[in-house]
Amino acid sequence: MSRAELRVMVDPTSCDGYGTCAELLPEWIETDEWGFPVIRREALPAHLADHADRAVHACPRMAIRVVRVRS
């Protein structure tokens, strides 16, 4: 039986490297030397879901999202 997991995704063509997502979710998102997000690839832990939602809503370019995927 498969489970659904949450993953943080970024649309690299929409992202302008503001870094807001990394400021709001530093446990999961770092920035590279140009300020663009580097997101961990594994499933997002449930205790970080609210923080991830805040990062999604704060993105000025709407380039980040949280998706549910089957494992």
N, C-alpha and C positions, 0 to 999 in steps of 0.2 A: 504494500500500500504506500503510495507516495504522499508526501507532506508538502505543504506550501511554505516557502521561505520568503523573507523579505530581502531584497537586494537594492542597493543604492546604485543608480546609473547616472551618467552624465552624457549629454549630447555635446560632443566636442566642437561641432560646427556652430553651436549657439553660445557656447561659453566664451566670455571675454576675460576671464581670469581675475575677477574682483576679489575672490577669496572668502566671500561671506560664508559659504558652505563650510569651509575648513574652520572658520572661527566659531561657528555654531555646533559643529560636530567633529571636534579635533580627535576624538577617539577613533574615528572611522575614515576621516578625509585629511590628507596632507596636501601641500601644494608643492609643485616642482619649482625650479629656479625662475620660471617666468610667471608664477602665480596661478597656474592652472591646476585643477584638482587631480589628485592621485587617490583613487578610491580602493579600499580593500575589496577583494573579489569574493570573499566568503559571505555567507548569510549574515544579515544584520541581526544582532541579538535583540530580543523583545524589549529589553530595558532601554534601548537606544531609539526605539521607534518614534517616540514623541520628539526627541531632539532632531531626528532625521526629517520629520514633518516640518519642523520650524525652519530647518535649512532649505527645504524645498520651497516653502512659501516666501522666504527672504531673498531668494536668488533674483537679482535684477533682470537677468536674461531668461529666466525660466528654463535653465539648461539642465537642472538636476531633478531627479524624480526617484520615488521609491516604488518598486514593482514587486508583485507577488509572483514567484516562479515555483514550479513543481520540482522537488528534489529527486 
